[in-house]
Amino acid sequence: MLTCTGPASRNHHLGVELGQGRPLTDILSGMRMVAEGVNTAEGILALGRAADVELPIAEQMAHVLAGRTHPLAATEALMLRPQKQERH
């Protein structure tokens, strides 16, 4: 939870900066340490596909990190995602 919500977390810092509209390259160039989420987003999606598990949050985050989706559009896509029964 801390990596998502803690103000000292590198991933949290990166997410806040992306949400404020800063380009990923600018954010990363100003960081001294690695935000692991940048390098693991696509790997997480590959694991989800291999296990036949949908990962909508990780998918949208990967799109934002790759510059394919604006953070607001990703948030909207998640919020408007149709509700359905999740697998147990």
PDB file of N, CA, C and O in Angstrom:
ATOM      1  N   MET A   1       0.815  -1.194   0.000  1.00  0.00           N
ATOM      2  CA  MET A   1       0.000   0.000   0.000  1.00  0.00           C
ATOM      3  C   MET A   1       0.862   1.264   0.000  1.00  0.00           C
ATOM      4  O   MET A   1       0.502   2.268  -0.615  1.00  0.00           O
ATOM      5  N   LEU A   2       1.984   1.207   0.683  1.00  0.00           N
ATOM      6  CA  LEU A   2       2.801   2.419   0.762  1.00  0.00           C
ATOM      7  C   LEU A   2       3.330   2.858  -0.592  1.00  0.00           C
ATOM      8  O   LEU A   2       3.469   4.055  -0.842  1.00  0.00           O
ATOM      9  N   THR A   3       3.628   1.905  -1.472  1.00  0.00           N
ATOM     10  CA  THR A   3       4.159   2.295  -2.782  1.00  0.00           C
ATOM     11  C   THR A   3       3.112   3.056  -3.598  1.00  0.00           C
ATOM     12  O   THR A   3       3.457   3.798  -4.517  1.00  0.00           O
ATOM     13  N   CYS A   4       1.843   2.871  -3.262  1.00  0.00           N
ATOM     14  CA  CYS A   4       0.778   3.599  -3.957  1.00  0.00           C
ATOM     15  C   CYS A   4       0.407   4.900  -3.266  1.00  0.00           C
ATOM     16  O   CYS A   4       0.068   5.884  -3.924  1.00  0.00           O
ATOM     17  N   THR A   5       0.469   4.907  -1.944  1.00  0.00           N
ATOM     18  CA  THR A   5      -0.091   6.033  -1.208  1.00  0.00           C
ATOM     19  C   THR A   5       0.919   6.861  -0.423  1.00  0.00           C
ATOM     20  O   THR A   5       0.631   8.002  -0.062  1.00  0.00           O
ATOM     21  N   GLY A   6       2.085   6.311  -0.157  1.00  0.00           N
ATOM     22  CA  GLY A   6       3.058   7.017   0.673  1.00  0.00           C
ATOM     23  C   GLY A   6       3.740   8.148  -0.062  1.00  0.00           C
ATOM     24  O   GLY A   6       4.261   7.934  -1.157  1.00  0.00           O
ATOM     25  N   PRO A   7       3.754   9.349   0.501  1.00  0.00           N
ATOM     26  CA  PRO A   7       4.377  10.487  -0.178  1.00  0.00           C
ATOM     27  C   PRO A   7       5.879  10.313  -0.410  1.00  0.00           C
ATOM     28  O   PRO A   7       6.448  10.987  -1.268  1.00  0.00           O
ATOM     29  N   ALA A   8       6.524   9.423   0.338  1.00  0.00           N
ATOM     30  CA  ALA A   8       7.958   9.190   0.133  1.00  0.00           C
ATOM     31  C   ALA A   8       8.211   8.122  -0.935  1.00  0.00           C
ATOM     32  O   ALA A   8       9.358   7.877  -1.309  1.00  0.00           O
ATOM     33  N   SER A   9       7.145   7.489  -1.425  1.00  0.00           N
ATOM     34  CA  SER A   9       7.281   6.434  -2.422  1.00  0.00           C
ATOM     35  C   SER A   9       7.632   7.007  -3.793  1.00  0.00           C
ATOM     36  O   SER A   9       7.051   7.998  -4.234  1.00  0.00           O
ATOM     37  N   ARG A  10       8.581   6.373  -4.449  1.00  0.00           N
ATOM     38  CA  ARG A  10       8.974   6.813  -5.797  1.00  0.00           C
ATOM     39  C   ARG A  10       7.824   6.629  -6.776  1.00  0.00           C
ATOM     40  O   ARG A  10       7.590   7.494  -7.620  1.00  0.00           O
ATOM     41  N   ASN A  11       7.094   5.503  -6.677  1.00  0.00           N
ATOM     42  CA  ASN A  11       5.971   5.265  -7.579  1.00  0.00           C
ATOM     43  C   ASN A  11       4.847   6.267  -7.342  1.00  0.00           C
ATOM     44  O   ASN A  11       4.218   6.738  -8.289  1.00  0.00           O
ATOM     45  N   HIS A  12       4.598   6.588  -6.085  1.00  0.00           N
ATOM     46  CA  HIS A  12       3.578   7.589  -5.758  1.00  0.00           C
ATOM     47  C   HIS A  12       3.963   8.944  -6.332  1.00  0.00           C
ATOM     48  O   HIS A  12       3.143   9.624  -6.948  1.00  0.00           O
ATOM     49  N   HIS A  13       5.207   9.325  -6.128  1.00  0.00           N
ATOM     50  CA  HIS A  13       5.705  10.601  -6.656  1.00  0.00           C
ATOM     51  C   HIS A  13       5.526  10.655  -8.178  1.00  0.00           C
ATOM     52  O   HIS A  13       5.052  11.652  -8.722  1.00  0.00           O
ATOM     53  N   LEU A  14       5.909   9.580  -8.847  1.00  0.00           N
ATOM     54  CA  LEU A  14       5.787   9.523 -10.298  1.00  0.00           C
ATOM     55  C   LEU A  14       4.329   9.663 -10.731  1.00  0.00           C
ATOM     56  O   LEU A  14       4.025  10.393 -11.674  1.00  0.00           O
ATOM     57  N   GLY A  15       3.429   8.963 -10.040  1.00  0.00           N
ATOM     58  CA  GLY A  15       2.008   9.040 -10.369  1.00  0.00           C
ATOM     59  C   GLY A  15       1.426  10.419 -10.194  1.00  0.00           C
ATOM     60  O   GLY A  15       0.643  10.883 -11.023  1.00  0.00           O
ATOM     61  N   VAL A  16       1.807  11.080  -9.111  1.00  0.00           N
ATOM     62  CA  VAL A  16       1.327  12.445  -8.871  1.00  0.00           C
ATOM     63  C   VAL A  16       1.814  13.367  -9.976  1.00  0.00           C
ATOM     64  O   VAL A  16       1.051  14.178 -10.501  1.00  0.00           O
ATOM     65  N   GLU A  17       3.079  13.240 -10.325  1.00  0.00           N
ATOM     66  CA  GLU A  17       3.642  14.086 -11.379  1.00  0.00           C
ATOM     67  C   GLU A  17       2.967  13.815 -12.729  1.00  0.00           C
ATOM     68  O   GLU A  17       2.663  14.750 -13.470  1.00  0.00           O
ATOM     69  N   LEU A  18       2.734  12.550 -13.043  1.00  0.00           N
ATOM     70  CA  LEU A  18       2.024  12.225 -14.296  1.00  0.00           C
ATOM     71  C   LEU A  18       0.625  12.831 -14.288  1.00  0.00           C
ATOM     72  O   LEU A  18       0.168  13.383 -15.289  1.00  0.00           O
ATOM     73  N   GLY A  19      -0.044  12.719 -13.147  1.00  0.00           N
ATOM     74  CA  GLY A  19      -1.387  13.278 -13.010  1.00  0.00           C
ATOM     75  C   GLY A  19      -1.427  14.783 -13.176  1.00  0.00           C
ATOM     76  O   GLY A  19      -2.451  15.343 -13.568  1.00  0.00           O
ATOM     77  N   GLN A  20      -0.315  15.440 -12.880  1.00  0.00           N
ATOM     78  CA  GLN A  20      -0.234  16.890 -13.043  1.00  0.00           C
ATOM     79  C   GLN A  20       0.175  17.284 -14.460  1.00  0.00           C
ATOM     80  O   GLN A  20       0.328  18.465 -14.774  1.00  0.00           O
ATOM     81  N   GLY A  21       0.349  16.266 -15.312  1.00  0.00           N
ATOM     82  CA  GLY A  21       0.620  16.551 -16.714  1.00  0.00           C
ATOM     83  C   GLY A  21       2.075  16.590 -17.126  1.00  0.00           C
ATOM     84  O   GLY A  21       2.379  16.926 -18.271  1.00  0.00           O
ATOM     85  N   ARG A  22       2.978  16.258 -16.227  1.00  0.00           N
ATOM     86  CA  ARG A  22       4.404  16.260 -16.603  1.00  0.00           C
ATOM     87  C   ARG A  22       4.736  15.037 -17.435  1.00  0.00           C
ATOM     88  O   ARG A  22       4.261  13.944 -17.130  1.00  0.00           O
ATOM     89  N   PRO A  23       5.533  15.190 -18.470  1.00  0.00           N
ATOM     90  CA  PRO A  23       5.939  14.042 -19.292  1.00  0.00           C
ATOM     91  C   PRO A  23       6.818  13.074 -18.494  1.00  0.00           C
ATOM     92  O   PRO A  23       7.609  13.492 -17.648  1.00  0.00           O
ATOM     93  N   LEU A  24       6.670  11.794 -18.769  1.00  0.00           N
ATOM     94  CA  LEU A  24       7.422  10.767 -18.065  1.00  0.00           C
ATOM     95  C   LEU A  24       8.920  11.012 -18.141  1.00  0.00           C
ATOM     96  O   LEU A  24       9.622  10.885 -17.138  1.00  0.00           O
ATOM     97  N   THR A  25       9.409  11.359 -19.313  1.00  0.00           N
ATOM     98  CA  THR A  25      10.853  11.569 -19.461  1.00  0.00           C
ATOM     99  C   THR A  25      11.361  12.685 -18.552  1.00  0.00           C
ATOM    100  O   THR A  25      12.455  12.582 -17.997  1.00  0.00           O
ATOM    101  N   ASP A  26      10.576  13.747 -18.398  1.00  0.00           N
ATOM    102  CA  ASP A  26      10.970  14.849 -17.514  1.00  0.00           C
ATOM    103  C   ASP A  26      10.989  14.401 -16.054  1.00  0.00           C
ATOM    104  O   ASP A  26      11.897  14.751 -15.300  1.00  0.00           O
ATOM    105  N   ILE A  27       9.982  13.625 -15.667  1.00  0.00           N
ATOM    106  CA  ILE A  27       9.904  13.149 -14.289  1.00  0.00           C
ATOM    107  C   ILE A  27      11.100  12.251 -13.980  1.00  0.00           C
ATOM    108  O   ILE A  27      11.774  12.418 -12.964  1.00  0.00           O
ATOM    109  N   LEU A  28      11.350  11.293 -14.879  1.00  0.00           N
ATOM    110  CA  LEU A  28      12.427  10.337 -14.646  1.00  0.00           C
ATOM    111  C   LEU A  28      13.796  11.014 -14.620  1.00  0.00           C
ATOM    112  O   LEU A  28      14.676  10.610 -13.860  1.00  0.00           O
ATOM    113  N   SER A  29      13.974  12.034 -15.441  1.00  0.00           N
ATOM    114  CA  SER A  29      15.279  12.707 -15.473  1.00  0.00           C
ATOM    115  C   SER A  29      15.560  13.459 -14.175  1.00  0.00           C
ATOM    116  O   SER A  29      16.716  13.727 -13.846  1.00  0.00           O
ATOM    117  N   GLY A  30      14.503  13.799 -13.438  1.00  0.00           N
ATOM    118  CA  GLY A  30      14.683  14.501 -12.180  1.00  0.00           C
ATOM    119  C   GLY A  30      14.740  13.590 -10.965  1.00  0.00           C
ATOM    120  O   GLY A  30      14.920  14.060  -9.842  1.00  0.00           O
ATOM    121  N   MET A  31      14.587  12.292 -11.184  1.00  0.00           N
ATOM    122  CA  MET A  31      14.609  11.345 -10.060  1.00  0.00           C
ATOM    123  C   MET A  31      15.993  10.732  -9.912  1.00  0.00           C
ATOM    124  O   MET A  31      16.655  10.423 -10.903  1.00  0.00           O
ATOM    125  N   ARG A  32      16.423  10.559  -8.674  1.00  0.00           N
ATOM    126  CA  ARG A  32      17.719   9.942  -8.415  1.00  0.00           C
ATOM    127  C   ARG A  32      17.607   8.425  -8.298  1.00  0.00           C
ATOM    128  O   ARG A  32      18.586   7.707  -8.503  1.00  0.00           O
ATOM    129  N   MET A  33      16.401   7.938  -7.965  1.00  0.00           N
ATOM    130  CA  MET A  33      16.201   6.512  -7.769  1.00  0.00           C
ATOM    131  C   MET A  33      15.160   6.007  -8.770  1.00  0.00           C
ATOM    132  O   MET A  33      14.454   6.798  -9.397  1.00  0.00           O
ATOM    133  N   VAL A  34      15.075   4.703  -8.911  1.00  0.00           N
ATOM    134  CA  VAL A  34      14.175   4.078  -9.890  1.00  0.00           C
ATOM    135  C   VAL A  34      12.769   3.954  -9.319  1.00  0.00           C
ATOM    136  O   VAL A  34      12.593   3.535  -8.175  1.00  0.00           O
ATOM    137  N   ALA A  35      11.776   4.313 -10.109  1.00  0.00           N
ATOM    138  CA  ALA A  35      10.375   4.027  -9.797  1.00  0.00           C
ATOM    139  C   ALA A  35      10.073   2.692 -10.477  1.00  0.00           C
ATOM    140  O   ALA A  35       9.893   2.635 -11.693  1.00  0.00           O
ATOM    141  N   GLU A  36      10.018   1.619  -9.683  1.00  0.00           N
ATOM    142  CA  GLU A  36       9.932   0.264 -10.224  1.00  0.00           C
ATOM    143  C   GLU A  36       8.736   0.046 -11.134  1.00  0.00           C
ATOM    144  O   GLU A  36       8.804  -0.752 -12.069  1.00  0.00           O
ATOM    145  N   GLY A  37       7.645   0.746 -10.870  1.00  0.00           N
ATOM    146  CA  GLY A  37       6.431   0.555 -11.651  1.00  0.00           C
ATOM    147  C   GLY A  37       6.610   0.820 -13.130  1.00  0.00           C
ATOM    148  O   GLY A  37       5.938   0.206 -13.959  1.00  0.00           O
ATOM    149  N   VAL A  38       7.503   1.720 -13.467  1.00  0.00           N
ATOM    150  CA  VAL A  38       7.748   2.035 -14.880  1.00  0.00           C
ATOM    151  C   VAL A  38       8.285   0.811 -15.612  1.00  0.00           C
ATOM    152  O   VAL A  38       7.864   0.512 -16.730  1.00  0.00           O
ATOM    153  N   ASN A  39       9.205   0.115 -14.981  1.00  0.00           N
ATOM    154  CA  ASN A  39       9.836  -1.038 -15.619  1.00  0.00           C
ATOM    155  C   ASN A  39       9.041  -2.330 -15.480  1.00  0.00           C
ATOM    156  O   ASN A  39       9.305  -3.290 -16.204  1.00  0.00           O
ATOM    157  N   THR A  40       8.084  -2.377 -14.576  1.00  0.00           N
ATOM    158  CA  THR A  40       7.360  -3.628 -14.337  1.00  0.00           C
ATOM    159  C   THR A  40       5.952  -3.649 -14.916  1.00  0.00           C
ATOM    160  O   THR A  40       5.324  -4.707 -14.935  1.00  0.00           O
ATOM    161  N   ALA A  41       5.442  -2.536 -15.383  1.00  0.00           N
ATOM    162  CA  ALA A  41       4.052  -2.466 -15.844  1.00  0.00           C
ATOM    163  C   ALA A  41       3.751  -3.479 -16.955  1.00  0.00           C
ATOM    164  O   ALA A  41       2.759  -4.205 -16.882  1.00  0.00           O
ATOM    165  N   GLU A  42       4.588  -3.527 -17.961  1.00  0.00           N
ATOM    166  CA  GLU A  42       4.336  -4.462 -19.070  1.00  0.00           C
ATOM    167  C   GLU A  42       4.504  -5.913 -18.619  1.00  0.00           C
ATOM    168  O   GLU A  42       3.783  -6.793 -19.091  1.00  0.00           O
ATOM    169  N   GLY A  43       5.445  -6.171 -17.714  1.00  0.00           N
ATOM    170  CA  GLY A  43       5.636  -7.521 -17.196  1.00  0.00           C
ATOM    171  C   GLY A  43       4.437  -8.009 -16.406  1.00  0.00           C
ATOM    172  O   GLY A  43       4.065  -9.180 -16.486  1.00  0.00           O
ATOM    173  N   ILE A  44       3.837  -7.115 -15.650  1.00  0.00           N
ATOM    174  CA  ILE A  44       2.640  -7.462 -14.891  1.00  0.00           C
ATOM    175  C   ILE A  44       1.515  -7.844 -15.848  1.00  0.00           C
ATOM    176  O   ILE A  44       0.784  -8.802 -15.599  1.00  0.00           O
ATOM    177  N   LEU A  45       1.378  -7.101 -16.931  1.00  0.00           N
ATOM    178  CA  LEU A  45       0.342  -7.422 -17.916  1.00  0.00           C
ATOM    179  C   LEU A  45       0.594  -8.776 -18.561  1.00  0.00           C
ATOM    180  O   LEU A  45      -0.350  -9.526 -18.810  1.00  0.00           O
ATOM    181  N   ALA A  46       1.850  -9.097 -18.833  1.00  0.00           N
ATOM    182  CA  ALA A  46       2.183 -10.404 -19.413  1.00  0.00           C
ATOM    183  C   ALA A  46       1.811 -11.524 -18.443  1.00  0.00           C
ATOM    184  O   ALA A  46       1.276 -12.551 -18.859  1.00  0.00           O
ATOM    185  N   LEU A  47       2.087 -11.335 -17.170  1.00  0.00           N
ATOM    186  CA  LEU A  47       1.700 -12.340 -16.172  1.00  0.00           C
ATOM    187  C   LEU A  47       0.179 -12.489 -16.109  1.00  0.00           C
ATOM    188  O   LEU A  47      -0.336 -13.602 -15.998  1.00  0.00           O
ATOM    189  N   GLY A  48      -0.524 -11.384 -16.179  1.00  0.00           N
ATOM    190  CA  GLY A  48      -1.985 -11.435 -16.174  1.00  0.00           C
ATOM    191  C   GLY A  48      -2.531 -12.188 -17.372  1.00  0.00           C
ATOM    192  O   GLY A  48      -3.458 -12.988 -17.243  1.00  0.00           O
ATOM    193  N   ARG A  49      -1.959 -11.932 -18.532  1.00  0.00           N
ATOM    194  CA  ARG A  49      -2.407 -12.658 -19.743  1.00  0.00           C
ATOM    195  C   ARG A  49      -2.128 -14.149 -19.601  1.00  0.00           C
ATOM    196  O   ARG A  49      -2.971 -14.970 -19.962  1.00  0.00           O
ATOM    197  N   ALA A  50      -0.969 -14.506 -19.087  1.00  0.00           N
ATOM    198  CA  ALA A  50      -0.598 -15.915 -18.927  1.00  0.00           C
ATOM    199  C   ALA A  50      -1.534 -16.630 -17.952  1.00  0.00           C
ATOM    200  O   ALA A  50      -1.806 -17.821 -18.106  1.00  0.00           O
ATOM    201  N   ALA A  51      -2.025 -15.898 -16.951  1.00  0.00           N
ATOM    202  CA  ALA A  51      -2.923 -16.482 -15.955  1.00  0.00           C
ATOM    203  C   ALA A  51      -4.387 -16.257 -16.301  1.00  0.00           C
ATOM    204  O   ALA A  51      -5.274 -16.641 -15.538  1.00  0.00           O
ATOM    205  N   ASP A  52      -4.643 -15.637 -17.447  1.00  0.00           N
ATOM    206  CA  ASP A  52      -6.005 -15.316 -17.887  1.00  0.00           C
ATOM    207  C   ASP A  52      -6.750 -14.471 -16.848  1.00  0.00           C
ATOM    208  O   ASP A  52      -7.899 -14.744 -16.503  1.00  0.00           O
ATOM    209  N   VAL A  53      -6.053 -13.437 -16.363  1.00  0.00           N
ATOM    210  CA  VAL A  53      -6.611 -12.527 -15.367  1.00  0.00           C
ATOM    211  C   VAL A  53      -6.606 -11.116 -15.942  1.00  0.00           C
ATOM    212  O   VAL A  53      -5.589 -10.646 -16.452  1.00  0.00           O
ATOM    213  N   GLU A  54      -7.746 -10.448 -15.854  1.00  0.00           N
ATOM    214  CA  GLU A  54      -7.814  -9.063 -16.302  1.00  0.00           C
ATOM    215  C   GLU A  54      -7.194  -8.160 -15.240  1.00  0.00           C
ATOM    216  O   GLU A  54      -7.433  -8.335 -14.046  1.00  0.00           O
ATOM    217  N   LEU A  55      -6.416  -7.219 -15.677  1.00  0.00           N
ATOM    218  CA  LEU A  55      -5.767  -6.255 -14.781  1.00  0.00           C
ATOM    219  C   LEU A  55      -6.015  -4.841 -15.311  1.00  0.00           C
ATOM    220  O   LEU A  55      -5.098  -4.204 -15.829  1.00  0.00           O
ATOM    221  N   PRO A  56      -7.242  -4.351 -15.184  1.00  0.00           N
ATOM    222  CA  PRO A  56      -7.583  -3.067 -15.805  1.00  0.00           C
ATOM    223  C   PRO A  56      -6.783  -1.884 -15.284  1.00  0.00           C
ATOM    224  O   PRO A  56      -6.443  -0.989 -16.058  1.00  0.00           O
ATOM    225  N   ILE A  57      -6.478  -1.859 -14.008  1.00  0.00           N
ATOM    226  CA  ILE A  57      -5.703  -0.730 -13.477  1.00  0.00           C
ATOM    227  C   ILE A  57      -4.284  -0.778 -14.019  1.00  0.00           C
ATOM    228  O   ILE A  57      -3.752   0.236 -14.471  1.00  0.00           O
ATOM    229  N   ALA A  58      -3.672  -1.957 -13.973  1.00  0.00           N
ATOM    230  CA  ALA A  58      -2.310  -2.101 -14.501  1.00  0.00           C
ATOM    231  C   ALA A  58      -2.282  -1.800 -15.999  1.00  0.00           C
ATOM    232  O   ALA A  58      -1.326  -1.207 -16.499  1.00  0.00           O
ATOM    233  N   GLU A  59      -3.326  -2.209 -16.709  1.00  0.00           N
ATOM    234  CA  GLU A  59      -3.384  -1.956 -18.148  1.00  0.00           C
ATOM    235  C   GLU A  59      -3.423  -0.460 -18.449  1.00  0.00           C
ATOM    236  O   GLU A  59      -2.697   0.025 -19.317  1.00  0.00           O
ATOM    237  N   GLN A  60      -4.264   0.260 -17.735  1.00  0.00           N
ATOM    238  CA  GLN A  60      -4.351   1.703 -17.958  1.00  0.00           C
ATOM    239  C   GLN A  60      -3.051   2.398 -17.554  1.00  0.00           C
ATOM    240  O   GLN A  60      -2.611   3.339 -18.214  1.00  0.00           O
ATOM    241  N   MET A  61      -2.445   1.931 -16.472  1.00  0.00           N
ATOM    242  CA  MET A  61      -1.184   2.535 -16.036  1.00  0.00           C
ATOM    243  C   MET A  61      -0.094   2.303 -17.080  1.00  0.00           C
ATOM    244  O   MET A  61       0.702   3.200 -17.356  1.00  0.00           O
ATOM    245  N   ALA A  62      -0.056   1.113 -17.655  1.00  0.00           N
ATOM    246  CA  ALA A  62       0.925   0.828 -18.705  1.00  0.00           C
ATOM    247  C   ALA A  62       0.698   1.731 -19.912  1.00  0.00           C
ATOM    248  O   ALA A  62       1.656   2.197 -20.528  1.00  0.00           O
ATOM    249  N   HIS A  63      -0.553   1.977 -20.250  1.00  0.00           N
ATOM    250  CA  HIS A  63      -0.860   2.879 -21.370  1.00  0.00           C
ATOM    251  C   HIS A  63      -0.388   4.299 -21.077  1.00  0.00           C
ATOM    252  O   HIS A  63       0.160   4.972 -21.951  1.00  0.00           O
ATOM    253  N   VAL A  64      -0.604   4.750 -19.843  1.00  0.00           N
ATOM    254  CA  VAL A  64      -0.152   6.097 -19.462  1.00  0.00           C
ATOM    255  C   VAL A  64       1.369   6.175 -19.511  1.00  0.00           C
ATOM    256  O   VAL A  64       1.926   7.126 -20.060  1.00  0.00           O
ATOM    257  N   LEU A  65       2.042   5.178 -18.937  1.00  0.00           N
ATOM    258  CA  LEU A  65       3.503   5.181 -18.915  1.00  0.00           C
ATOM    259  C   LEU A  65       4.108   5.137 -20.316  1.00  0.00           C
ATOM    260  O   LEU A  65       5.168   5.714 -20.561  1.00  0.00           O
ATOM    261  N   ALA A  66       3.423   4.445 -21.238  1.00  0.00           N
ATOM    262  CA  ALA A  66       3.923   4.346 -22.608  1.00  0.00           C
ATOM    263  C   ALA A  66       3.536   5.564 -23.444  1.00  0.00           C
ATOM    264  O   ALA A  66       3.926   5.667 -24.606  1.00  0.00           O
ATOM    265  N   GLY A  67       2.778   6.479 -22.863  1.00  0.00           N
ATOM    266  CA  GLY A  67       2.365   7.682 -23.596  1.00  0.00           C
ATOM    267  C   GLY A  67       1.213   7.456 -24.549  1.00  0.00           C
ATOM    268  O   GLY A  67       0.930   8.306 -25.393  1.00  0.00           O
ATOM    269  N   ARG A  68       0.542   6.319 -24.426  1.00  0.00           N
ATOM    270  CA  ARG A  68      -0.594   6.008 -25.312  1.00  0.00           C
ATOM    271  C   ARG A  68      -1.902   6.595 -24.812  1.00  0.00           C
ATOM    272  O   ARG A  68      -2.854   6.739 -25.579  1.00  0.00           O
ATOM    273  N   THR A  69      -1.955   6.937 -23.523  1.00  0.00           N
ATOM    274  CA  THR A  69      -3.184   7.435 -22.909  1.00  0.00           C
ATOM    275  C   THR A  69      -2.839   8.549 -21.932  1.00  0.00           C
ATOM    276  O   THR A  69      -1.841   8.468 -21.216  1.00  0.00           O
ATOM    277  N   HIS A  70      -3.651   9.572 -21.905  1.00  0.00           N
ATOM    278  CA  HIS A  70      -3.510  10.653 -20.933  1.00  0.00           C
ATOM    279  C   HIS A  70      -4.057  10.149 -19.587  1.00  0.00           C
ATOM    280  O   HIS A  70      -5.022   9.384 -19.572  1.00  0.00           O
ATOM    281  N   PRO A  71      -3.467  10.559 -18.469  1.00  0.00           N
ATOM    282  CA  PRO A  71      -3.945  10.096 -17.164  1.00  0.00           C
ATOM    283  C   PRO A  71      -5.445  10.303 -16.935  1.00  0.00           C
ATOM    284  O   PRO A  71      -6.102   9.444 -16.347  1.00  0.00           O
ATOM    285  N   LEU A  72      -5.985  11.422 -17.389  1.00  0.00           N
ATOM    286  CA  LEU A  72      -7.423  11.652 -17.207  1.00  0.00           C
ATOM    287  C   LEU A  72      -8.252  10.670 -18.020  1.00  0.00           C
ATOM    288  O   LEU A  72      -9.290  10.198 -17.556  1.00  0.00           O
ATOM    289  N   ALA A  73      -7.801  10.360 -19.228  1.00  0.00           N
ATOM    290  CA  ALA A  73      -8.522   9.392 -20.062  1.00  0.00           C
ATOM    291  C   ALA A  73      -8.450   7.998 -19.441  1.00  0.00           C
ATOM    292  O   ALA A  73      -9.420   7.242 -19.499  1.00  0.00           O
ATOM    293  N   ALA A  74      -7.314   7.658 -18.854  1.00  0.00           N
ATOM    294  CA  ALA A  74      -7.171   6.354 -18.196  1.00  0.00           C
ATOM    295  C   ALA A  74      -8.110   6.262 -16.999  1.00  0.00           C
ATOM    296  O   ALA A  74      -8.757   5.236 -16.790  1.00  0.00           O
ATOM    297  N   THR A  75      -8.181   7.322 -16.224  1.00  0.00           N
ATOM    298  CA  THR A  75      -9.084   7.344 -15.070  1.00  0.00           C
ATOM    299  C   THR A  75     -10.527   7.211 -15.517  1.00  0.00           C
ATOM    300  O   THR A  75     -11.305   6.468 -14.918  1.00  0.00           O
ATOM    301  N   GLU A  76     -10.880   7.924 -16.561  1.00  0.00           N
ATOM    302  CA  GLU A  76     -12.241   7.852 -17.084  1.00  0.00           C
ATOM    303  C   GLU A  76     -12.561   6.444 -17.585  1.00  0.00           C
ATOM    304  O   GLU A  76     -13.653   5.930 -17.340  1.00  0.00           O
ATOM    305  N   ALA A  77     -11.625   5.828 -18.276  1.00  0.00           N
ATOM    306  CA  ALA A  77     -11.845   4.462 -18.777  1.00  0.00           C
ATOM    307  C   ALA A  77     -12.090   3.497 -17.624  1.00  0.00           C
ATOM    308  O   ALA A  77     -12.937   2.610 -17.724  1.00  0.00           O
ATOM    309  N   LEU A  78     -11.356   3.667 -16.536  1.00  0.00           N
ATOM    310  CA  LEU A  78     -11.556   2.800 -15.376  1.00  0.00           C
ATOM    311  C   LEU A  78     -12.892   3.066 -14.696  1.00  0.00           C
ATOM    312  O   LEU A  78     -13.589   2.130 -14.305  1.00  0.00           O
ATOM    313  N   MET A  79     -13.245   4.318 -14.557  1.00  0.00           N
ATOM    314  CA  MET A  79     -14.488   4.657 -13.871  1.00  0.00           C
ATOM    315  C   MET A  79     -15.720   4.272 -14.689  1.00  0.00           C
ATOM    316  O   MET A  79     -16.774   3.984 -14.121  1.00  0.00           O
ATOM    317  N   LEU A  80     -15.599   4.266 -15.990  1.00  0.00           N
ATOM    318  CA  LEU A  80     -16.735   3.933 -16.855  1.00  0.00           C
ATOM    319  C   LEU A  80     -16.754   2.462 -17.269  1.00  0.00           C
ATOM    320  O   LEU A  80     -17.626   2.033 -18.025  1.00  0.00           O
ATOM    321  N   ARG A  81     -15.800   1.707 -16.774  1.00  0.00           N
ATOM    322  CA  ARG A  81     -15.733   0.289 -17.095  1.00  0.00           C
ATOM    323  C   ARG A  81     -16.993  -0.402 -16.588  1.00  0.00           C
ATOM    324  O   ARG A  81     -17.382  -0.217 -15.435  1.00  0.00           O
ATOM    325  N   PRO A  82     -17.633  -1.199 -17.447  1.00  0.00           N
ATOM    326  CA  PRO A  82     -18.869  -1.884 -17.012  1.00  0.00           C
ATOM    327  C   PRO A  82     -18.610  -2.791 -15.812  1.00  0.00           C
ATOM    328  O   PRO A  82     -17.595  -3.484 -15.743  1.00  0.00           O
ATOM    329  N   GLN A  83     -19.544  -2.770 -14.878  1.00  0.00           N
ATOM    330  CA  GLN A  83     -19.443  -3.654 -13.722  1.00  0.00           C
ATOM    331  C   GLN A  83     -19.743  -5.076 -14.153  1.00  0.00           C
ATOM    332  O   GLN A  83     -20.569  -5.309 -15.036  1.00  0.00           O
ATOM    333  N   LYS A  84     -19.073  -6.015 -13.530  1.00  0.00           N
ATOM    334  CA  LYS A  84     -19.327  -7.413 -13.820  1.00  0.00           C
ATOM    335  C   LYS A  84     -18.846  -8.247 -12.648  1.00  0.00           C
ATOM    336  O   LYS A  84     -18.102  -7.772 -11.790  1.00  0.00           O
ATOM    337  N   GLN A  85     -19.273  -9.472 -12.627  1.00  0.00           N
ATOM    338  CA  GLN A  85     -18.827 -10.407 -11.594  1.00  0.00           C
ATOM    339  C   GLN A  85     -17.362 -10.733 -11.817  1.00  0.00           C
ATOM    340  O   GLN A  85     -16.964 -11.097 -12.924  1.00  0.00           O
ATOM    341  N   GLU A  86     -16.568 -10.607 -10.785  1.00  0.00           N
ATOM    342  CA  GLU A  86     -15.155 -10.959 -10.883  1.00  0.00           C
ATOM    343  C   GLU A  86     -14.984 -12.435 -10.514  1.00  0.00           C
ATOM    344  O   GLU A  86     -15.756 -12.997  -9.738  1.00  0.00           O
ATOM    345  N   ARG A  87     -13.954 -13.039 -11.092  1.00  0.00           N
ATOM    346  CA  ARG A  87     -13.649 -14.418 -10.749  1.00  0.00           C
ATOM    347  C   ARG A  87     -13.126 -14.500  -9.337  1.00  0.00           C
ATOM    348  O   ARG A  87     -12.519 -13.558  -8.827  1.00  0.00           O
ATOM    349  N   HIS A  88     -13.364 -15.628  -8.714  1.00  0.00           N
ATOM    350  CA  HIS A  88     -12.841 -15.861  -7.355  1.00  0.00           C
ATOM    351  C   HIS A  88     -11.633 -16.733  -7.436  1.00  0.00           C
ATOM    352  O   HIS A  88     -11.034 -17.055  -6.410  1.00  0.00           O
TER     353      HIS A  88
END
